Amino acid sequence: MRQVLFVATASVMPVLSSLTYRHFHGVSPQATWNHERSRDMLFRQSPTFTTGLESPQERVPSSNANPTSSSSSTTSSLSDSLQGNGRDYSPCKGKKAKGENGTKLRNHASAKAPSLPRTGFDIPTSYTSFRHATHLKDFLQRYDHVAVGHKVVGVSERVGGRVVSLRDMGRILFLTIHGDGHSLQVVRQVDEDFDKEDLKRLKTTLRVGDIIGAVGIAGRTEKGELSLYAKELVILAPYVCTDQSICPNLKGFLPITDNEIKYRYRFLDMMTNPNVRQNLCKRHEAIRALRGYLDDRGFVEVETPVLHEVPSGANAKPFITYHNDNNDSLFLRVAPELHLKQCVVGGMERVYEIGRVFRNEDADRSHNPEFTSCELYAAYHSYEDLMGMTEAILQHMARAANGTTKLTVTSCVDRQLVTLDLMPPFHRVSVYDEIQRVAEVELPPPLELNTSRGLAYMSAIMLRHNIPLPPVRTAAQMFDKLIDFFIVSRVVQPTFLVDHPLFMSPLAKEHDSRPGLSERFELFINGMEICNAYSELNNPHEQYHRFQQQLLDRQQGDEEAMALDAVFLKALQVGLPPTAGWGMGIDRVMMLLNGSSSIRDEVIFPLLRKDADSRDAKQRRKTASYFGFNSHLTLFCLGALEDEMIKCKVPRDFSEKVRQLRKCIHSMSAVARRDAVDSVEAMTQYSMNGWRYEAAMKILKIVCGHNNW
């Protein structure tokens, strides 16, 4: 039995480091929880933790409630969680009231709360009075003329914002609030309606991070700071977050540097980093400029389905979902192309759509599984016409977002800062000719590249230059690798790559004068694809054969090959006028306009890897595997309790906790052998660094289900 205890204990001991003293001693009548005392304890600030696995009788009641009352326990536990850091919003904070057992207890929400006097800093139940508060931007503009040392008497203003700084000057309290990218100083000082005691209570109640409402008059301080001299302050939304692993440095509202926290909790990044909001505003202006440009030229914006019956329209692996009512699989769209061309067939000669597309591909600095694209289709246009339109659109978007067409970015070639100029004309390069020039080879004719001879020739070039062969060796995949290596990796300034081989463009029209090539272009800037466009194939018979070739590629293992869309073929049989189509990745354009190095900076809520859910996720799995205990239950407890450990600001990281706990386990085994006592008794008697190992037995019973050790 002792050996079994050791294995089970070792498997779950890493999770014990974050358990609070309160959770396991709430059952003791002597263990009365006190908030003042909790500040000096190692495990403070944590709400009661339950795994959800124990029976209702085994759940530990809150220690500051009557042990005989389960409802009181639940309410008190909730109160503690909401208060966070022992924070009490009652106006009698610091005073004590006698409980039923005669002991002195701090007032909590579980007790009957006294009526809150309207002293200007209580938490309201109605926000009607601040429904039409003045925006900080409007306030700053309206009272910009106020002279130094003057106040605008007789005009009351209401403002709201988040407190980002507090400055206590004795009889005066200065607050700085932020809202919608603007800051305003709020001044609250002692007057005939607000004495020193009121100010003292206000100071102890307000906290950096609170969202407040203020009522007062405008004025400018002697130092020239435009301010609101408040007569009333109301906490509209208190800041009660106690998770130190994700909370920003509220003392200075410094930008978050941890990418995991920044991307997963984007609201914190937006709150502390003004550049995030600025970039989002730039994105808004750029998209508005794009829409305005297209609307002015007769394009009509339409909305096409996001759920497709056939994954087609682009060479990309789709996401698959299921529709219960139809009892059939559906695909998230990889492109809206085929539906937009059906609109052209129906008589809408100029259409476009800005929306989300989804591609089940690897995520990196320039790829995200979901992104925003703009696709447009214009009848009686060619890809040559769209090149000029592309130059004009990018110039228009850059001026709207930055006021200039010159951009400073880090070069993809030598990692040095370079200046890009989006003024037309852009450089144009034929991919077939450029590969021959750079690689110093003579490629087979374009029509022969998709034969066994062409595949062998491209393989030889790739082996000679140490280019990794693609997993699926189709002609399209291999030629794409050659383009990336010999051309794209050298492109910094805006460059059109034109006239791709026909087998790379299953929906594009064949070149008029160069058989085997297509009327297609891709715009690359600084090694990144921005646009893709071509003259559309409108021959239904040729399109059918192209789909058949895509089917062969899919059978060879190319998951990005298109599927045959019978409805689209029917539309081509009805007749598609000569049309040119164009698509642009808006997120990548914003990377250039904002000087970002990752697409995650431009996707407001990017998708993150599951492993990144916790910085110690890998360590948790490694620990569970080390102890030979790989059950999902243990991993769940490791993750949940580790979060509690982080909240408690334990000075050692997770791996260090594991090491010390293993040492404790071995020590306890030695004590048990020496004293010839039961292991449970040894655990109860032994402690290290203030950890209570009777708590270990409780969690062992919960996790392992052994109630009779």
Sequence and secondary structure as in RCSB ss.txt:
>XXXX:A:sequence
MRQVLFVATASVMPVLSSLTYRHFHGVSPQATWNHERSRDMLFRQSPTFTTGLESPQERVPSSNANPTSSSSSTT
SSLSDSLQGNGRDYSPCKGKKAKGENGTKLRNHASAKAPSLPRTGFDIPTSYTSFRHATHLKDFLQRYDHVAVGH
KVVGVSERVGGRVVSLRDMGRILFLTIHGDGHSLQVVRQVDEDFDKEDLKRLKTTLRVGDIIGAVGIAGRTEKGE
LSLYAKELVILAPYVCTDQSICPNLKGFLPITDNEIKYRYRFLDMMTNPNVRQNLCKRHEAIRALRGYLDDRGFV
EVETPVLHEVPSGANAKPFITYHNDNNDSLFLRVAPELHLKQCVVGGMERVYEIGRVFRNEDADRSHNPEFTSCE
LYAAYHSYEDLMGMTEAILQHMARAANGTTKLTVTSCVDRQLVTLDLMPPFHRVSVYDEIQRVAEVELPPPLELN
TSRGLAYMSAIMLRHNIPLPPVRTAAQMFDKLIDFFIVSRVVQPTFLVDHPLFMSPLAKEHDSRPGLSERFELFI
NGMEICNAYSELNNPHEQYHRFQQQLLDRQQGDEEAMALDAVFLKALQVGLPPTAGWGMGIDRVMMLLNGSSSIR
DEVIFPLLRKDADSRDAKQRRKTASYFGFNSHLTLFCLGALEDEMIKCKVPRDFSEKVRQLRKCIHSMSAVARRD
AVDSVEAMTQYSMNGWRYEAAMKILKIVCGHNNW
>XXXX:A:secstr
 HHHHHHHHHHHGGGGGG  HHHHHTT TT    HHHHTTSSS S      S S TTTS   TTS TT HHHHHH
HHHHHHHH TT   STTTT EEE TTS EEE  TTS       SS S  S  GGGTT   HHHHHHHTTT  TT 
B TT  EEEEEEEEEEEE SSEEEEEEEETTEEEEEEEE BTTB HHHHHHHHHH  TT EEEEEEEEEE TTS 
EEEEEEEEEEEE      TTT   TTTT     HHHHHHTHHHHHHH HHHHHHHHHHHHHHHHHHHHHHHTT E
E    SEESS  SSSS   EEEETTTTEEEEE S SHHHHHHHHHTT  EEEEEEEEE     BTTB SEEEEEE
EEEET  HHHHHHHHHHHHHHHHHHHHSSSEEEEE TTTS EEEEE  S  EEEEHHHHHHHHHT     GGGTT
SHHHHHHHHHHHHHTT    SS  HHHHHHHHHHHHTGGG  S EEEE  BGGG TTB B SSSTTBBSEEEEEE
TTEEEEEEEEB   HHHHHHHHHHHHHHHHTT TTS    HHHHHHHHH   SEEEEEEEHHHHHHHHHT SSGG
GTSSS    GGGGSTTHHHHHHHHHHTT   HHHHHHHHHHHHHHHHTT SS HHHHHHHHHHHHHHHHHHHHHH
T  HHHHHHH EETTEETHHHHHHHHHHH     
